[in-house]
């Protein structure tokens, strides 16, 4: 992979990864709920899902999903159901005082935070299709594929981590603004609506 090609790839991924989506929204919410530092476990879960999808795409799952729409539909409907459930859960989340929030935080174990991030990341099979369409645009067919794949995946992961940290820091700042109960209620319902919107968008997607 030429350096010019890599820069174009990195810029493309930077723009796409920074766009608000389920992963970024989930990390921001976790940062508000448990703090920016502990939201790192949710980041690890989301990143694990991203890496799984990227490697799955590189090894042919993206082509398989395009060839077998029914298989894609199974994954898609599962993701839709999970996103809708998250939306309803966020909408119904109770408001908390600072004392209540401190009491709830210890319940969020590292494992549960990681699993939540992993499930969010895996709820959208479009990442596999996206990677299947993206990678070939930047692969030099005259060079070995494996090193290029490693560079692209590593670049993708580093950019994802940058945006995760940015959204987590944004969530920490937003947590102060959400101290009043009416703002918490409005925020919870807004987030719930957005997650339902993500689910509806995924439901309408076709391979």
C-alpha positions as CSV (number, residue, x, y, z in Angstrom):
1,X,0.0,0.0,0.0
2,X,1.4,3.4,-1.1
3,X,1.6,6.2,1.5
4,X,-0.8,8.3,-0.6
5,X,-3.3,5.5,-0.7
6,X,-3.0,5.0,3.0
7,X,-3.7,8.7,3.7
8,X,-6.8,8.5,1.6
9,X,-8.0,5.4,3.4
10,X,-7.3,6.9,6.8
11,X,-9.2,10.1,5.9
12,X,-12.2,8.0,4.7
13,X,-12.2,5.9,7.9
14,X,-11.8,9.0,10.1
15,X,-14.9,10.7,8.6
16,X,-17.0,7.5,8.6
17,X,-16.0,6.5,12.1
18,X,-16.6,9.9,13.6
19,X,-20.2,9.9,12.4
20,X,-22.6,9.4,15.4
21,X,-23.8,5.8,15.4
22,X,-24.8,3.1,17.9
23,X,-21.3,2.5,19.1
24,X,-20.4,6.1,19.7
25,X,-23.8,6.8,21.3
26,X,-23.4,3.8,23.6
27,X,-19.9,4.9,24.7
28,X,-21.1,8.4,25.4
29,X,-24.0,7.0,27.5
30,X,-21.7,4.7,29.5
31,X,-19.3,7.7,30.1
32,X,-22.3,9.6,31.6
33,X,-23.4,6.6,33.7
34,X,-20.1,5.2,35.0
35,X,-17.5,7.8,34.2
36,X,-15.0,8.2,31.3
37,X,-12.4,5.8,32.8
38,X,-14.8,2.8,33.3
39,X,-16.4,3.4,30.0
40,X,-13.1,2.0,28.6
41,X,-14.6,-1.5,29.1
42,X,-17.5,-0.6,26.9
43,X,-15.0,0.8,24.3
44,X,-13.1,-2.5,24.4
45,X,-16.3,-4.4,23.7
46,X,-17.2,-2.1,20.8
47,X,-13.7,-2.4,19.4
48,X,-13.7,-6.2,19.7
49,X,-16.9,-6.2,17.6
50,X,-15.4,-3.9,15.0
51,X,-12.3,-6.1,14.7
52,X,-14.4,-9.2,14.4
53,X,-16.5,-7.6,11.6
54,X,-13.4,-6.4,9.7
55,X,-11.7,-9.7,9.8
56,X,-14.9,-11.5,8.9
57,X,-15.3,-9.3,5.9
58,X,-11.7,-9.8,4.8
59,X,-12.2,-13.5,4.9
60,X,-15.3,-13.6,2.8
61,X,-18.3,-13.1,5.1
62,X,-19.2,-9.9,3.4
63,X,-19.4,-11.6,0.0
64,X,-21.4,-14.4,1.6
65,X,-24.0,-12.0,3.1
66,X,-24.4,-10.4,-0.3
67,X,-24.9,-13.7,-2.0
68,X,-27.3,-15.0,0.8
69,X,-29.7,-12.2,1.6
70,X,-31.6,-14.5,4.0
71,X,-28.5,-14.9,6.2
72,X,-28.1,-11.1,6.2
73,X,-31.8,-10.8,7.2
74,X,-31.3,-13.1,10.2
75,X,-28.4,-10.9,11.5
76,X,-30.3,-7.7,10.6
77,X,-33.5,-8.6,12.4
78,X,-31.5,-9.7,15.5
79,X,-29.7,-6.3,15.4
80,X,-33.0,-4.5,15.0
81,X,-34.5,-6.2,18.0
82,X,-31.6,-5.4,20.2
83,X,-31.5,-1.7,19.1
84,X,-35.2,-1.4,19.7
85,X,-34.9,-2.9,23.1
86,X,-32.1,-0.5,24.0
87,X,-34.3,2.4,22.8
88,X,-37.2,1.3,25.0
89,X,-34.8,0.8,27.9
90,X,-33.3,4.2,27.5
91,X,-36.7,5.9,27.2
92,X,-37.9,4.3,30.5
93,X,-34.6,4.9,32.4
94,X,-35.4,6.6,35.7
95,X,-33.8,9.9,36.6
96,X,-31.2,9.9,39.3
97,X,-29.9,12.3,41.9
98,X,-26.1,12.5,42.3
99,X,-26.4,10.3,45.4
100,X,-28.4,7.7,43.4
101,X,-25.9,7.7,40.6
102,X,-23.0,7.0,43.0
103,X,-25.0,4.1,44.5
104,X,-25.7,2.6,41.1
105,X,-22.2,2.8,39.6
106,X,-20.6,-0.2,41.5
107,X,-23.3,-2.5,40.0
108,X,-21.8,-2.0,36.5
109,X,-19.1,-4.7,36.4
110,X,-16.3,-4.6,33.8
111,X,-17.7,-7.8,32.2
112,X,-21.2,-6.3,31.8
113,X,-19.8,-3.1,30.3
114,X,-17.7,-5.1,27.9
115,X,-20.6,-7.3,26.9
116,X,-22.8,-4.4,26.3
117,X,-20.3,-2.8,24.0
118,X,-19.7,-6.0,22.2
119,X,-23.4,-6.6,21.6
120,X,-23.9,-3.0,20.3
121,X,-21.0,-3.5,17.9
122,X,-22.4,-6.8,16.6
123,X,-25.9,-5.5,16.3
124,X,-25.2,-3.9,13.0
125,X,-24.1,-6.3,10.2
126,X,-23.7,-3.4,7.8
127,X,-20.2,-2.9,9.0
128,X,-19.3,-6.2,7.4
129,X,-20.8,-5.1,4.1
130,X,-19.1,-1.7,4.4
131,X,-15.7,-3.2,5.0
132,X,-16.2,-5.6,2.1
133,X,-16.8,-2.6,-0.2
134,X,-14.1,-0.4,1.3
135,X,-11.1,-2.7,1.5
136,X,-10.8,-3.6,-2.2
137,X,-10.7,0.1,-3.1
138,X,-7.3,0.5,-1.3
139,X,-5.7,-2.9,-1.8
140,X,-2.7,-3.0,-4.2
141,X,-3.2,-6.3,-6.1
142,X,0.5,-6.3,-6.9
143,X,1.5,-6.6,-3.3
144,X,0.8,-9.2,-0.6
145,X,-2.7,-9.0,0.8
146,X,-2.0,-9.9,4.5
147,X,0.3,-7.0,5.4
148,X,-2.1,-4.6,3.7
149,X,-5.0,-6.0,5.6
150,X,-3.0,-5.7,8.9
151,X,-2.3,-2.0,8.1
152,X,-5.9,-1.3,7.2
153,X,-7.3,-3.0,10.3
154,X,-4.8,-1.4,12.6
155,X,-5.5,2.0,11.1
156,X,-9.3,1.5,11.5
157,X,-8.8,0.4,15.1
158,X,-6.7,3.4,16.1
159,X,-9.1,5.9,14.5
160,X,-12.0,4.1,16.2
161,X,-10.2,4.4,19.6
162,X,-9.7,8.2,19.0
163,X,-13.4,8.7,18.4
164,X,-14.3,6.5,21.4
165,X,-12.2,8.7,23.6
166,X,-13.7,11.9,22.1
167,X,-17.2,10.7,22.7
168,X,-16.4,9.5,26.2
169,X,-14.9,12.9,27.1
170,X,-18.0,14.6,25.7
171,X,-20.2,12.3,27.8
172,X,-18.2,13.3,30.9
173,X,-18.8,17.0,30.2
174,X,-22.5,16.3,29.4
175,X,-22.9,14.6,32.8
176,X,-22.6,17.9,34.6
177,X,-25.3,19.4,32.5
178,X,-27.7,16.5,33.2
179,X,-27.8,17.0,36.9
180,X,-31.4,18.4,36.9
181,X,-34.1,15.6,36.7
182,X,-35.9,17.3,33.8
183,X,-32.8,17.3,31.6
184,X,-32.1,13.7,32.4
185,X,-35.6,12.7,31.4
186,X,-35.3,14.7,28.1
187,X,-31.9,13.1,27.4
188,X,-33.0,9.6,28.1
189,X,-36.0,9.9,25.8
190,X,-33.9,11.5,23.1
191,X,-31.4,8.7,23.3
192,X,-34.2,6.1,23.3
193,X,-35.7,7.7,20.2
194,X,-32.3,7.7,18.4
195,X,-31.7,4.0,19.1
196,X,-35.2,3.2,17.8
197,X,-34.3,5.3,14.7
198,X,-31.1,3.3,14.3
199,X,-33.2,0.1,14.5
200,X,-35.7,1.4,11.9
201,X,-32.8,2.4,9.6
202,X,-31.3,-1.0,9.8
203,X,-34.6,-2.7,9.2
204,X,-35.0,-0.7,6.0
205,X,-31.5,-1.6,4.7
206,X,-31.1,-4.1,1.9
207,X,-27.9,-5.9,0.8
